[in-house]
Amino acid sequence: MRALVWRGVHQLAVTQVPDPELRNEQDMIVRVRKSATCGSDLHLLGGHLPFPARGDVLGHEFLGEVVEVGPRVRRHRVGDRVVVCSVVSCGRCWHCGRQEFSLCDNGGAGESGDLTPGGRYGHAHGPGGFAGSHAEYVRVPYADQGAFTVPDGVTDERALFASDAAPTGWMGADLGGVRPGDVVAVWGAGGVGQLAARAAVLLGAERVVVIDRLADRLRMAERHLGVETLDPETQEVAGELRERSGGRGPDVCIEAAGAAPPGGGPRRRRDRLGHLLRPEPDRPVAAHEAVRHCRKGGSVFLLGTYAGAVDGFPLGAVVDKGLTLRGAQQHGRRYIPMLLERMARGELVTEHLATHTMPLDEAPRGYDTFTNRRDGCVRAVFEPGR
């Protein structure tokens, strides 16, 4: 089958790889209809995580059609249209029993049996060893736990983002403690940030403010989500947030921007020369701002992906202000059924995030457009069937 593979730092190619096969009785094989890029992929693309190896298939957010099921799969049949959670979980371990699905003891177990936090598609040499979704077919382990039938009235374009962006955003608002009447600030107007903002609205927040330096993304958030926006290039964020929250600061601050991206020029060249030998600390600019601007006694939730250590983080402010600080990979199974119901009712609309749709063969170009945010790109979506 064809798949998008990692060839080296910032080097991608669509090539032939072996078809996936059933390995366990709870597996199934899905023919991919749509697979989306995600900001967390960029850490793999740039070699900032220790997982990728030459030839690994990337991608983790996808939707498709069931083509083969193992003998112990009960909830799915050949021909079903399913969206698959980007995080792999067994549904039976201690953590899954607590709905902490991204911490599953079995989903991320390596070959040695070591327990690692969760498994994830697109990390073939990482936790779980699962090939990614930018391919014609994907093996889905624990299929009854991680795949969800899409309601007939929900389009592929909408349901696709129930795989990762929507449950990630909802988790940030839910576990961040958003309550009716709250003022919520969200750093980052990408797919996850926008859906975190929409979750806050649906959970009853009185005001939701999205902060980003890209004007086109802010306009998109205003148009599709009904939220307020702030552009740090033209507005003073601290003063605006105080003004919009009665002088206190937001009740809940959600960081959906991740570490500051590496620059071009010498940094890019150093990446190509093998900086994995000495990883550099992350630069959590948005996380710093969230802690700084959150009201006393408020809550900060970190949704961004971080690859390494963080120096200079304002822990003193966390303690002195009495903040609750949390973070997690998304606990998809906790939210996806509910999100699909909201999508079916029209409460959660996500199609606008798919700004660029193209055949799988054009995926390297799609990642270049997505990485460099060209032409207003929020998410590139690949269709293997085109």
C-alpha positions in Angstrom: 0.0 0.0 0.0 1.0 3.7 -0.3 1.9 5.6 2.8 3.6 8.8 3.9 6.9 7.9 5.6 9.6 9.8 7.5 12.9 9.7 5.7 14.9 12.0 8.0 14.6 15.4 9.6 12.1 17.5 7.5 12.2 14.8 4.8 8.9 13.0 3.8 8.0 10.7 0.9 5.0 8.7 -0.3 6.1 5.2 -1.0 5.0 1.6 -0.9 5.0 -0.2 2.5 3.6 -3.6 3.5 -0.1 -3.9 4.1 -1.1 -4.1 7.7 -2.3 -7.5 9.0 -4.4 -8.6 12.0 -2.1 -9.5 14.8 -4.5 -10.1 17.7 -8.1 -11.3 17.9 -9.3 -7.8 18.9 -7.7 -6.1 15.9 -9.4 -4.8 12.8 -8.2 -3.2 9.5 -9.5 0.1 8.4 -9.3 1.6 4.9 -8.5 5.2 5.4 -10.9 7.7 3.8 -9.4 10.9 5.4 -6.4 11.6 7.6 -5.4 15.0 8.9 -2.2 16.7 9.9 -1.7 17.9 13.5 0.7 20.2 15.2 2.1 17.4 17.3 3.3 15.7 14.1 5.8 18.5 13.6 7.9 17.4 16.5 8.3 14.0 14.8 8.9 15.6 11.4 11.6 17.8 12.9 13.2 14.9 14.8 12.5 16.6 18.2 11.0 13.4 19.7 13.2 10.3 20.0 10.8 8.0 18.2 11.0 8.3 14.4 13.1 6.0 12.3 13.5 6.0 8.6 10.5 4.5 6.9 8.0 5.1 9.8 4.5 6.0 8.6 3.2 9.2 10.1 -0.2 10.5 11.1 -2.7 9.8 13.9 -6.0 11.6 13.2 -8.2 9.6 10.8 -11.5 8.2 9.7 -12.2 5.2 7.4 -14.1 2.0 6.5 -13.8 -1.3 8.2 -12.5 -4.0 5.8 -11.5 -6.8 8.2 -12.2 -7.7 11.8 -10.6 -10.1 14.3 -12.7 -12.9 15.9 -13.2 -11.0 19.2 -14.3 -7.7 17.7 -18.0 -7.3 18.6 -19.0 -3.7 17.9 -17.9 -3.3 14.3 -18.6 -5.1 11.0 -17.0 -4.9 7.6 -18.3 -1.8 5.8 -18.8 0.3 9.0 -17.7 3.9 8.8 -15.6 4.6 11.8 -13.6 7.4 13.4 -10.6 6.1 15.3 -9.2 7.6 18.5 -5.6 8.7 18.0 -4.7 7.3 21.4 -4.6 3.5 21.8 -6.1 2.0 25.0 -7.3 -1.4 26.1 -10.4 -0.5 28.1 -9.6 -2.9 30.9 -6.5 -1.8 32.9 -6.6 0.2 36.1 -6.1 3.6 34.3 -8.8 2.8 31.7 -11.2 2.0 34.6 -10.6 5.5 35.8 -11.2 6.9 32.3 -7.5 7.9 32.0 -7.3 6.3 28.6 -4.1 8.0 27.4 -2.3 6.4 30.4 -3.4 2.9 29.5 -1.0 0.2 30.8 -1.4 -1.9 27.7 -1.9 0.5 24.8 1.7 1.8 25.0 3.4 -1.3 26.2 6.7 -1.9 24.4 8.2 -5.1 23.3 9.9 -5.5 26.6 6.6 -5.2 28.4 7.6 -1.9 30.0 4.7 0.3 31.0 4.6 3.6 29.2 2.0 6.3 29.0 -0.4 5.2 26.3 0.1 4.3 22.7 -0.4 6.6 19.7 -0.6 6.0 15.9 2.3 7.4 14.0 4.9 6.3 16.5 6.1 3.0 15.1 9.3 3.1 17.2 7.6 4.7 20.2 5.0 3.6 22.7 3.1 0.7 21.3 4.9 0.7 18.0 1.8 1.7 15.9 2.2 2.7 12.3 0.4 6.0 11.3 -2.7 6.9 9.5 -1.3 8.7 6.4 -1.7 5.5 4.5 -4.3 3.5 2.6 -4.9 1.0 5.5 -4.3 1.0 9.2 -4.4 -1.8 11.8 -6.6 -0.8 14.7 -5.8 -2.7 18.0 -8.5 -3.0 20.7 -10.9 -2.1 18.0 -14.0 -2.2 20.2 -12.4 0.4 22.5 -10.8 2.8 20.1 -13.1 2.9 17.0 -16.5 4.6 16.9 -19.3 4.2 14.3 -20.0 7.6 12.7 -23.7 8.6 12.8 -25.3 8.6 9.3 -26.0 12.3 9.4 -22.4 13.3 10.2 -20.1 13.9 7.2 -16.6 12.6 6.9 -15.3 16.2 7.0 -16.9 16.8 10.4 -16.4 13.4 12.0 -12.7 13.3 11.1 -11.8 15.7 13.9 -13.5 13.6 16.5 -10.4 11.4 16.2 -8.1 13.8 18.0 -8.6 17.6 17.8 -12.1 17.7 19.2 -11.6 15.3 22.2 -8.3 17.0 23.0 -9.9 20.4 23.0 -12.9 19.2 25.0 -10.6 17.6 27.6 -8.8 20.9 28.1 -12.0 22.7 28.9 -13.5 19.8 30.9 -10.4 18.9 33.0 -9.5 22.6 33.2 -12.7 23.0 35.2 -14.7 25.4 32.9 -18.0 26.2 34.6 -21.0 28.3 33.7 -20.2 32.0 33.9 -16.4 31.6 33.6 -14.1 33.7 31.6 -11.8 31.4 29.6 -8.7 32.3 27.6 -7.2 29.9 25.0 -3.7 30.3 23.6 -3.5 29.1 20.0 -6.2 29.2 17.3 -5.2 26.0 15.5 -7.5 23.1 15.3 -7.2 22.1 19.0 -7.3 25.6 20.3 -10.5 26.4 18.3 -12.2 23.3 19.5 -11.1 23.9 23.1 -12.7 27.3 22.8 -15.9 25.8 21.4 -16.0 23.3 24.2 -15.8 26.2 26.7 -18.7 27.9 25.1 -20.8 24.7 25.2 -19.9 24.1 28.8 -21.4 27.5 29.7 -18.5 30.0 29.8 -19.7 33.6 29.8 -16.7 34.8 27.7 -14.1 32.9 25.7 -11.1 34.7 24.4 -8.8 33.1 21.8 -5.2 34.5 21.5 -3.1 34.0 18.4 -0.7 36.0 16.2 -2.3 34.8 12.9 -5.1 37.1 11.9 -6.7 34.6 9.5 -7.1 32.1 12.3 -8.6 34.7 14.6 -11.1 35.6 11.9 -12.0 31.9 11.5 -12.5 31.5 15.2 -14.8 34.6 15.4 -16.8 33.5 12.3 -17.3 29.8 13.3 -17.1 29.7 17.1 -18.7 32.9 18.3 -15.8 33.8 20.5 -13.7 36.9 21.2 -10.1 37.1 20.0 -6.9 38.9 20.8 -3.9 39.5 18.5 -0.7 40.1 20.6 0.8 41.9 17.6 -1.7 44.7 17.9 -3.3 44.4 21.4 -1.9 44.3 24.9 -2.9 40.8 26.1 -2.5 41.3 29.9 -4.6 44.5 30.0 -7.3 43.1 27.6 -7.7 39.9 29.7 -8.0 41.9 32.9 -10.5 44.2 31.3 -12.6 41.3 30.1 -12.6 39.5 33.4 -13.5 42.1 35.9 -9.9 43.0 36.7 -9.1 39.5 38.0 -7.8 37.6 35.0 -9.4 34.5 33.3 -10.8 31.7 35.5 -9.4 29.1 33.2 -6.5 29.4 30.8 -6.0 26.7 28.2 -2.6 26.4 26.4 -3.1 24.9 23.0 0.0 26.3 21.3 2.8 24.0 22.5 6.5 24.8 22.5 7.7 27.7 20.4 8.6 26.2 17.0 12.3 26.0 16.0 13.4 28.8 13.7 14.8 28.5 10.2 18.3 29.2 9.0 21.1 27.8 11.2 18.7 26.0 13.5 17.2 24.1 10.6 20.7 23.2 9.4 21.6 22.0 12.9 18.5 19.8 12.9 19.7 18.1 9.7 23.1 17.5 11.3 21.6 15.4 14.1 20.7 17.6 17.1 19.0 14.5 18.6 22.3 13.8 20.2 21.7 16.8 22.4 18.0 17.8 22.6 17.4 21.5 23.4 14.9 22.5 26.1 11.4 23.4 25.0 10.3 27.0 25.0 6.8 27.1 26.4 6.0 30.8 25.7 2.2 30.3 25.7 2.3 28.2 29.0 4.3 31.1 30.6 1.7 33.6 29.6 -1.2 31.4 30.7 0.3 31.1 34.2 1.1 34.9 34.3 -2.4 36.0 33.3 -4.6 33.4 35.0 -6.5 34.8 38.0 -5.5 33.9 41.6 -7.0 30.5 42.4 -7.6 29.8 38.7 -6.8 26.8 36.5 -4.2 26.3 33.8 -4.5 23.3 31.4 -1.6 22.4 29.0 -2.7 20.8 25.8 0.4 21.5 23.7 3.0 18.9 22.8 6.4 19.2 24.5 9.5 17.2 23.5 12.0 17.8 26.3 12.9 19.6 29.5 11.7 23.1 30.3 13.9 25.5 32.2 12.8 28.8 33.8 9.1 27.7 34.1 7.3 30.1 36.6 6.6 27.5 39.3 6.8 30.2 41.9 3.8 32.0 40.3 1.9 28.7 40.2 2.3 28.3 44.0 1.9 31.9 45.0 -1.2 32.4 42.9 -2.7 29.1 44.1 -3.2 27.8 40.6 -4.3 24.3 39.5 -1.9 23.2 36.8 -2.8 20.1 34.7 -1.9 18.5 31.4 -2.6 15.3 29.5 -2.7 13.5 26.2 -6.4 13.2 25.2 -8.6 10.6 26.9 -10.5 10.1 23.7 -12.9 7.3 24.7 -14.2 9.4 27.5 -15.4 12.1 25.0 -15.8 10.8 21.4 -19.3 9.2 21.7 -20.6 12.5 23.2 -18.8 14.6 20.6 -20.3 12.6 17.7 -23.7 13.1 19.1 -23.1 16.9 19.3 -21.8 16.8 15.8 -25.0 15.1 14.7 -27.1 17.8 16.4 -25.0 20.6 14.8 -23.7 21.8 18.1 -20.1 21.0 17.1 -19.0 22.0 13.6 -15.4 21.3 12.5 -15.4 21.2 8.7 -13.9 24.7 8.5 -10.6 23.4 10.0 -9.9 21.3 6.8 -8.6 24.2 4.9 -6.5 22.1 2.4 -7.7 18.7 1.1 -5.5 16.7 -1.3 -4.6 13.2 -2.5 -2.3 11.2 -0.3 0.4 11.4 -3.0 0.6 15.1 -2.4 1.1 14.7 1.4 4.7 16.1 1.4 3.4 19.3 -0.2 0.6 19.3 2.3 3.0 19.1 5.3 5.1 21.9 3.8 2.0 24.1 3.5 0.9 23.1 7.0 4.3 23.5 8.7 4.8 27.0 7.2 1.1 28.0 7.6 0.9 29.0 3.9 -2.3 30.1 2.3 -4.2 30.2 5.6 -3.6 26.5 6.3 -5.1 25.2 9.6 -5.2 21.5 8.7 -4.2 19.6 5.6 -6.4 16.5 5.0 -5.2 13.6 2.8 -7.5 11.3 0.9 -5.8 8.0 -0.2 -8.8 7.2 -2.4 -8.2 10.2 -4.7 
